[in-house]
Amino acid sequence: MGIAIDFSGRAGRYTEEEIATVVAAMRNADPLTQGDLQRAFQEKFKTFNGAQHAFACMNGTAALQTAAELCLLNAGDEVVIPSHTFTSSAYPFAGRGAQLVFADIDPHTRVVTAEHVERVLTPRSRVLVVVHLYGFLADMPPIMELARRRGLLVVEDACQAVGTEHSGVKAGNFADFGTFSFHSHKNISTLGEGGMLTVKDARRAELVPMLRHNGHRAYAGERPDYWLPAMGDVDFPELDGRRLQPANYCIGEVECALGSVLLDRVQTINAQKRERALRFIDALADRPELVFHREPGPRHNYHLLAARMEGPASRRDAFIRRMFREFGIKCVVQYYPLNRYPYYRKLGFGEARCPNADDFFDHMISFPFQHSLTDEQLLYMLDCTRKTLDGLRAGKDT
Ligand SMILES: *Cc1c(COP(=O)(O)O)cnc(C)c1O
């Protein structure tokens, strides 16, 4: 049969109001980049998230690249990061000469804890990247306490966790930097690409506009001839006497206009995804072979719906195969431990003592869970999951 439920590359649909906002920005925005709509999006995000400084950029990776540049890494500095994450969490740091040190994850929540981080710290540890994977906000207070004690800069990769919160504090707002993505897959998307960087320290925040835009800045003071000496100045942003490398990570005004209106809806989307995830998880409570992470509160936005399948890894593969071939439901596996990719192996980061991350990846199932799934599709997926588990219990296909 054909695909009944795809693991879609697109998470959601737009409302008529959102479409009208895009059309109006297409007609009226002038300039089309770096104008009032960007400023408005940043202001609104600051209020939404409680951040001191927020900078819209072209995607989550650009936000991570900028955060990595602001960490002022030296060759040999160690950056602690979970092996179980998307590659963009890590390569901006590897690309700046840091040594990546992989931290293991908690097998139940599938994100790092202070204990897992502490185990791999050394006197050379400089930066910690905490990833709120699947949309679950890691336990930040003890992590920040540890980081402050050990003098680490902390980056929260909240690319999947926009809007989640823990004790009233939103994801991205515990650490020195927060990074967000509005990619096509994510709970809200600014037309396929988009991102936000939040920065706590004013001295670092001040440098972001130049870092984001080619090292450009306005000339200081009065200029009698507006065209002289040039349209704008170009220089290095400097931090602690070190020159930083700028790039062009700007995002367009149309995307920013859309981002602003999506912020009005993101918590509704998050709540709907959470409610559905809980419905799905609870309906399978009598199937102990599928282990979900159940979090009923706003600490999880269920960007993704992941489960561990008990038993041998071959059983997981049998489940996915049968779901696809018999029912047209496309589950996938995520996130390949970074140390297994050629990119990281070639850099010398092929080793990781992360047994929980390895075990989880080898047994995990990520169900298609885009916001645009209908209730009928969700019920169909539930029914097919039960049938597939029954089939595996009966010993077929294992
Ligand atoms: C999506 C994602 C990114 C990168 O975001 P882009 O907007 O695609 O560049 C980084 N980290 C995590 C955990 C992500 O899920």
The ligand as a Gaussian input file, in Angstrom:
#p B3LYP/6-31G(d) Opt

LIG

0 1
 C       16.508000      21.633000      14.130000
 C       17.614000      21.563000      15.109000
 C       18.766000      22.364000      14.982000
 C       19.058000      23.210000      13.786000
 O       18.067000      24.079000      13.423000
 P       17.976000      24.577000      11.905000
 O       16.962000      25.670000      11.984000
 O       17.517000      23.410000      11.087000
 O       19.302000      25.057000      11.487000
 C       19.722000      22.305000      15.980000
 N       19.579000      21.493000      17.043000
 C       18.495000      20.704000      17.200000
 C       18.381000      19.840000      18.410000
 C       17.500000      20.694000      16.217000
 O       16.452000      19.879000      16.361000

